[in-house]
Amino acid sequence: QVQLVESGGGSVQAGGSLRLSCAASGYTYSNYCMGWFRQAPRMERARIGFIDSGGNTNYAHSVKGRFTISRDNAKNTLYLQMNSLNPDDTAIYYCATHRDCWTLWAGSPDYWGQGTQVTVSL
C-alpha cells in the first residue's frame, strides 16, 4: 500500500535551518506530484509548495525564498529545505501526493503522511 513517511522535524532557534524528508513507497513515485503542507496549532492546514514529476516547483508566498522543495526519484524521497526559520513556522509538516499538482494544491491529495513536528523558538 502507499506510504508516506516524514522525518527530520525537531526544535530549532529562530534563524536556523532544517531539512525534512518524506520517504514514499507503494506507487510509481516518479510519476506523481509531491507537496508539502503544514498545520500550526489552532490553525487550518496550509499549503507550502509542490514539485511535479519534471522537477518544476511552486510555493506559497509565505515561504518563497526561504523554503526549497526537491525530490530524488531514485530514492523515492521528497525534501523540504527550510532556512531562516521563525516562530511562525512552528507546525506539524505533512507531505502529500497526487498525480495532478493542482488537485494537490487545492488540498485534495490522494495520500498524506503522518506528519513531523517542527518547533521554532526565539
N, CA, C and O of each residue as an XYZ file, in Angstrom:
488
protein
N       0.825     -1.182      0.000
C       0.000      0.000      0.000
C       0.872      1.250      0.000
O       2.066      1.187      0.294
N       0.272      2.371     -0.329
C       1.009      3.625     -0.379
C       1.367      4.071      1.030
O       0.536      4.066      1.938
N       2.622      4.454      1.183
C       3.079      5.021      2.451
C       3.915      6.243      2.190
O       4.749      6.264      1.284
N       3.686      7.270      2.996
C       4.498      8.481      3.002
C       4.961      8.680      4.434
O       4.140      8.793      5.344
N       6.267      8.722      4.641
C       6.803      8.811      5.993
C       7.746     10.001      6.075
O       8.810     10.012      5.457
N       7.338     11.002      6.850
C       8.153     12.196      7.030
C       9.174     11.975      8.143
O       8.952     11.186      9.061
N      10.288     12.682      8.043
C      11.299     12.678      9.087
C      12.069     13.988      9.020
O      11.956     14.746      8.056
N      12.852     14.238     10.059
C      13.718     15.415     10.066
C      13.206     16.574     10.883
O      13.885     17.592     11.007
N      12.015     16.438     11.446
C      11.496     17.509     12.282
C      12.274     17.626     13.582
O      13.096     16.772     13.916
N      11.998     18.700     14.307
C      12.676     18.907     15.576
C      12.538     20.332     16.026
O      11.696     21.080     15.529
N      13.375     20.704     16.977
C      13.364     22.055     17.530
C      14.587     22.821     17.053
O      15.690     22.278     16.995
N      14.385     24.074     16.716
C      15.471     24.902     16.207
C      15.221     26.336     16.660
O      14.081     26.733     16.898
N      16.282     27.093     16.775
C      16.139     28.504     17.132
C      15.826     29.340     15.892
O      16.151     28.959     14.768
N      15.204     30.460     16.117
C      14.882     31.373     15.021
C      16.147     31.718     14.243
O      17.211     31.956     14.813
N      15.995     31.736     12.941
C      17.125     31.981     12.054
C      17.815     30.713     11.581
O      18.644     30.747     10.672
N      17.469     29.597     12.203
C      18.101     28.330     11.861
C      17.459     27.656     10.665
O      16.561     28.193     10.016
N      17.960     26.443     10.396
C      17.511     25.673      9.232
C      17.178     24.243      9.634
O      17.700     23.721     10.619
N      16.316     23.631      8.869
C      16.010     22.218      8.996
C      15.751     21.663      7.600
O      15.327     22.393      6.704
N      16.009     20.365      7.419
C      15.624     19.701      6.191
C      14.730     18.519      6.530
O      15.125     17.609      7.259
N      13.540     18.549      5.996
C      12.603     17.456      6.167
C      12.705     16.505      4.978
O      13.016     16.909      3.857
N      12.438     15.247      5.252
C      12.389     14.234      4.201
C      11.041     13.533      4.239
O      10.379     13.477      5.275
N      10.654     13.007      3.105
C       9.414     12.217      3.005
C       9.726     11.019      2.120
O       9.936     11.156      0.914
N       9.753      9.851      2.733
C      10.036      8.615      2.004
C       8.732      8.013      1.510
O       7.814      7.770      2.293
N       8.656      7.775      0.212
C       7.433      7.279     -0.403
C       7.609      5.827     -0.843
O       8.696      5.419     -1.253
N       6.543      5.065     -0.753
C       6.570      3.688     -1.215
C       5.170      3.253     -1.607
O       4.176      3.863     -1.211
N       5.109      2.167     -2.409
C       3.832      1.574     -2.759
C       3.182      2.109     -4.020
O       2.053      1.737     -4.341
N       3.889      2.991     -4.750
C       3.354      3.509     -6.002
C       4.510      4.009     -6.852
O       5.660      4.031     -6.412
N       4.188      4.409     -8.081
C       5.231      4.875     -9.004
C       5.524      6.337     -8.699
O       4.958      7.246     -9.306
N       6.415      6.534     -7.752
C       6.713      7.852     -7.183
C       7.045      8.875     -8.256
O       6.564     10.007     -8.213
N       7.865      8.478     -9.212
C       8.372      9.447    -10.185
C       7.272     10.039    -11.051
O       7.468     11.095    -11.653
N       6.120      9.386    -11.127
C       5.030      9.869    -11.968
C       4.103     10.853    -11.272
O       3.209     11.424    -11.897
N       4.318     11.048     -9.977
C       3.372     11.796     -9.172
C       3.920     13.141     -8.708
O       5.119     13.309     -8.482
N       2.996     14.092     -8.575
C       3.292     15.359     -7.943
C       3.408     15.134     -6.433
O       2.670     14.340     -5.850
N       4.337     15.841     -5.824
C       4.542     15.751     -4.380
C       4.453     17.145     -3.775
O       4.906     18.125     -4.367
N       3.866     17.216     -2.600
C       3.729     18.527     -1.975
C       3.960     18.489     -0.483
O       3.956     17.433      0.149
N       4.164     19.687      0.062
C       4.290     19.873      1.499
C       3.194     20.818      1.988
O       2.853     21.810      1.344
N       2.665     20.465      3.148
C       1.666     21.271      3.832
C       2.085     21.381      5.289
O       2.968     20.654      5.743
N       1.461     22.278      6.012
C       1.733     22.376      7.443
C       0.475     22.825      8.173
O      -0.413     23.462      7.606
N       0.436     22.470      9.445
C      -0.693     22.854     10.282
C      -0.167     23.344     11.612
O       0.407     22.583     12.391
N      -0.371     24.631     11.859
C       0.027     25.243     13.128
C      -1.079     25.029     14.148
O      -2.222     24.756     13.783
N      -0.741     25.154     15.426
C      -1.756     24.978     16.471
C      -2.959     25.893     16.254
O      -2.804     27.091     16.021
N      -4.139     25.326     16.330
C      -5.403     26.059     16.227
C      -5.597     26.712     14.857
O      -6.404     27.630     14.711
N      -4.855     26.238     13.861
C      -4.991     26.782     12.509
C      -5.371     25.656     11.548
O      -5.191     24.475     11.847
N      -5.890     26.041     10.409
C      -6.175     25.064      9.369
C      -4.875     24.672      8.666
O      -3.884     25.401      8.693
N      -4.913     23.517      8.048
C      -3.754     23.065      7.293
C      -3.501     24.030      6.132
O      -4.430     24.434      5.432
N      -2.237     24.389      5.940
C      -1.870     25.362      4.926
C      -0.860     24.751      3.957
O      -0.033     23.926      4.344
N      -0.935     25.156      2.728
C      -0.013     24.619      1.735
C       1.307     25.363      1.760
O       1.362     26.559      2.047
N       2.370     24.633      1.452
C       3.708     25.194      1.384
C       4.168     25.247     -0.062
O       4.582     26.302     -0.543
N       4.102     24.132     -0.751
C       4.532     24.089     -2.138
C       4.455     22.693     -2.695
O       4.159     21.734     -1.982
N       4.728     22.592     -3.989
C       4.748     21.283     -4.617
C       5.842     21.208     -5.671
O       6.386     22.220     -6.112
N       6.142     19.976     -6.058
C       7.102     19.724     -7.133
C       6.495     18.681     -8.058
O       6.042     17.632     -7.601
N       6.484     18.961     -9.332
C       5.872     17.997    -10.248
C       6.875     16.933    -10.666
O       8.032     16.948    -10.246
N       6.417     16.021    -11.489
C       7.263     14.887    -11.870
C       8.485     15.330    -12.664
O       9.476     14.604    -12.736
N       8.419     16.517    -13.258
C       9.548     17.042    -14.013
C      10.484     17.906    -13.202
O      11.485     18.402    -13.721
N      10.167     18.091    -11.927
C      11.027     18.897    -11.064
C      10.655     20.363    -10.984
O      11.374     21.144    -10.361
N       9.560     20.753    -11.593
C       9.106     22.139    -11.508
C       8.417     22.377    -10.175
O       7.689     21.514     -9.682
N       8.646     23.542     -9.595
C       8.137     23.824     -8.259
C       7.211     25.041     -8.233
O       7.235     25.897     -9.117
N       6.404     25.075     -7.187
C       5.522     26.202     -6.930
C       5.428     26.355     -5.416
O       5.337     25.363     -4.693
N       5.449     27.608     -4.931
C       5.487     27.849     -3.493
C       4.417     28.837     -3.056
O       3.994     29.707     -3.818
N       3.995     28.680     -1.821
C       3.159     29.692     -1.196
C       3.995     30.945     -0.954
O       5.204     30.868     -0.733
N       3.338     32.089     -1.000
C       4.051     33.364     -0.845
C       4.792     33.432      0.476
O       5.870     34.020      0.560
N       4.215     32.830      1.510
C       4.778     32.955      2.860
C       6.140     32.277      3.011
O       6.888     32.592      3.936
N       6.459     31.365      2.123
C       7.721     30.623      2.260
C       8.665     30.838      1.089
O       9.804     30.373      1.115
N       8.205     31.534      0.073
C       9.018     31.711     -1.125
C      10.321     32.416     -0.777
O      10.317     33.442     -0.097
N      11.422     31.870     -1.241
C      12.736     32.430     -0.955
C      13.389     31.873      0.294
O      14.595     32.035      0.482
N      12.616     31.216      1.156
C      13.173     30.613      2.377
C      13.150     29.094      2.311
O      14.056     28.436      2.823
N      12.129     28.535      1.690
C      11.962     27.083      1.620
C      12.225     26.602      0.197
O      11.905     27.283     -0.777
N      12.817     25.411      0.103
C      13.079     24.812     -1.201
C      12.638     23.361     -1.195
O      13.017     22.591     -0.313
N      11.838     22.993     -2.181
C      11.378     21.614     -2.328
C      12.194     20.948     -3.425
O      12.441     21.531     -4.480
N      12.603     19.722     -3.157
C      13.321     18.939     -4.161
C      12.909     17.480     -4.029
O      12.287     17.081     -3.045
N      13.262     16.706     -5.021
C      12.919     15.287     -4.995
C      14.053     14.475     -5.593
O      14.771     14.937     -6.480
N      14.200     13.260     -5.095
C      15.163     12.302     -5.623
C      14.359     11.091     -6.067
O      13.945     10.278     -5.240
N      14.141     10.972     -7.358
C      13.300      9.881     -7.854
C      13.976      8.518     -7.713
O      13.294      7.494     -7.647
N      15.282      8.497     -7.668
C      15.991      7.221     -7.479
C      15.792      6.689     -6.061
O      15.837      5.481     -5.829
N      15.575      7.601     -5.121
C      15.397      7.205     -3.722
C      13.940      7.291     -3.276
O      13.626      7.028     -2.115
N      13.049      7.661     -4.200
C      11.629      7.834     -3.843
C      11.469      8.745     -2.624
O      10.689      8.457     -1.716
N      12.210      9.830     -2.619
C      12.213     10.710     -1.464
C      12.007     12.159     -1.872
O      12.555     12.636     -2.865
N      11.214     12.828     -1.086
C      10.919     14.247     -1.227
C      11.610     14.995     -0.094
O      11.734     14.481      1.018
N      12.060     16.216     -0.389
C      12.748     17.015      0.622
C      12.121     18.391      0.746
O      11.522     18.916     -0.193
N      12.279     18.964      1.944
C      11.914     20.356      2.173
C      13.052     20.994      2.959
O      13.235     20.721      4.145
N      13.807     21.843      2.285
C      14.868     22.593      2.956
C      14.272     23.894      3.449
O      13.732     24.675      2.666
N      14.372     24.127      4.753
C      13.781     25.312      5.363
C      14.882     26.168      5.985
O      15.602     25.717      6.875
N      15.002     27.380      5.520
C      16.000     28.317      6.026
C      15.324     29.534      6.648
O      14.141     29.790      6.426
N      16.101     30.274      7.428
C      15.594     31.499      8.058
C      14.272     31.254      8.781
O      13.312     32.009      8.630
N      14.248     30.198      9.557
C      13.019     29.831     10.257
C      12.671     30.846     11.328
O      13.554     31.436     11.952
N      11.377     31.045     11.535
C      10.898     31.918     12.593
C       9.777     31.221     13.337
O       9.256     30.210     12.868
N       9.394     31.755     14.509
C       8.379     31.054     15.315
C       7.064     30.808     14.575
O       6.348     29.862     14.904
N       6.734     31.630     13.594
C       5.502     31.405     12.822
C       5.567     30.147     11.965
O       4.545     29.697     11.445
N       6.749     29.580     11.815
C       6.898     28.333     11.053
C       6.646     27.103     11.916
O       6.669     25.980     11.412
N       6.407     27.301     13.204
C       6.106     26.173     14.094
C       4.803     25.510     13.660
O       3.760     26.160     13.574
N       4.875     24.223     13.390
C       3.709     23.494     12.871
C       4.055     22.017     12.742
O       5.209     21.613     12.886
N       3.040     21.236     12.469
C       3.255     19.863     12.005
C       3.330     19.933     10.480
O       2.472     20.530      9.830
N       4.358     19.320      9.928
C       4.595     19.369      8.487
C       4.238     18.021      7.864
O       4.643     16.965      8.353
N       3.481     18.081      6.789
C       2.986     16.888      6.110
C       3.425     16.871      4.655
O       3.440     17.906      3.990
N       3.779     15.700      4.169
C       3.919     15.546      2.724
C       2.656     14.877      2.192
O       1.912     14.226      2.926
N       2.444     15.056      0.916
C       1.235     14.531      0.283
C       1.509     14.305     -1.191
O       2.473     14.827     -1.751
N       0.638     13.511     -1.810
C       0.858     13.200     -3.215
C      -0.450     13.091     -3.984
O      -1.486     12.695     -3.450
N      -0.363     13.455     -5.251
C      -1.455     13.259     -6.200
C      -0.834     13.282     -7.583
O       0.211     13.900     -7.788
N      -1.462     12.620     -8.520
C      -0.923     12.622     -9.882
C      -0.966     14.033    -10.479
O      -0.103     14.409    -11.272
N      -1.988     14.807    -10.082
C      -2.164     16.159    -10.619
C      -1.775     17.199     -9.574
O      -2.301     17.183     -8.462
N      -0.854     18.109     -9.920
C      -0.362     19.081     -8.944
C      -1.437     20.063     -8.490
O      -1.450     20.469     -7.328
N      -2.327     20.445     -9.381
C      -3.304     21.463     -8.990
C      -4.385     20.878     -8.098
O      -4.957     21.589     -7.273
N      -4.670     19.601     -8.250
C      -5.567     18.934     -7.298
C      -4.885     18.837     -5.942
O      -5.518     19.035     -4.905
N      -3.603     18.536     -5.955
C      -2.817     18.516     -4.720
C      -2.824     19.905     -4.079
O      -3.052     20.036     -2.876
N      -2.578     20.930     -4.876
C      -2.503     22.302     -4.378
C      -3.831     22.759     -3.787
O      -3.868     23.592     -2.881
N      -4.905     22.212     -4.304
C      -6.233     22.544     -3.786
C      -6.530     21.856     -2.469
O      -7.587     22.067     -1.874
N      -5.599     21.034     -2.014
C      -5.764     20.380     -0.726
C      -6.457     19.044     -0.793
O      -6.995     18.564      0.205
N      -6.447     18.431     -1.977
C      -7.114     17.140     -2.134
C      -6.164     16.074     -2.664
O      -6.398     15.503     -3.729
N      -5.107     15.809     -1.931
C      -4.198     14.757     -2.394
C      -4.810     13.374     -2.227
O      -5.809     13.195     -1.530
N      -4.202     12.425     -2.867
C      -4.632     11.039     -2.693
C      -4.175     10.489     -1.345
O      -4.897      9.734     -0.694
N      -2.988     10.871     -0.939
C      -2.402     10.323      0.280
C      -1.669     11.414      1.063
O      -1.117     12.357      0.496
N      -1.686     11.249      2.381
C      -0.962     12.111      3.307
C       0.029     11.279      4.107
O      -0.192     10.093      4.352
N       1.122     11.915      4.510
C       1.984     11.321      5.515
C       1.413     11.583      6.892
O       0.380     12.235      7.043
N       2.108     11.061      7.900
C       1.606     11.185      9.271
C       2.020     12.498      9.925
O       1.474     12.877     10.961
N       2.984     13.194      9.325
C       3.413     14.484      9.839
C       4.639     14.402     10.715
O       4.922     13.378     11.336
N       5.367     15.518     10.751
C       6.529     15.643     11.627
C       6.504     17.042     12.229
O       6.222     18.021     11.539
N       6.798     17.125     13.507
C       6.688     18.393     14.236
C       7.942     19.236     14.039
O       9.066     18.747     14.153
N       7.722     20.509     13.742
C       8.802     21.495     13.701
C       8.461     22.598     14.691
O       7.377     23.180     14.644
N       9.402     22.877     15.586
C       9.201     23.919     16.582
C      10.345     24.912     16.482
O      11.515     24.535     16.559
N      10.003     26.188     16.310
C      10.996     27.244     16.192
C      10.844     28.188     17.377
O       9.767     28.736     17.612
N      11.919     28.372     18.113
C      11.872     29.228     19.300
C      12.754     30.456     19.099
O      13.680     30.467     18.289
N      12.425     31.486     19.871
C      13.209     32.728     19.786
C      14.563     32.558     20.449
O      15.360     33.496     20.476
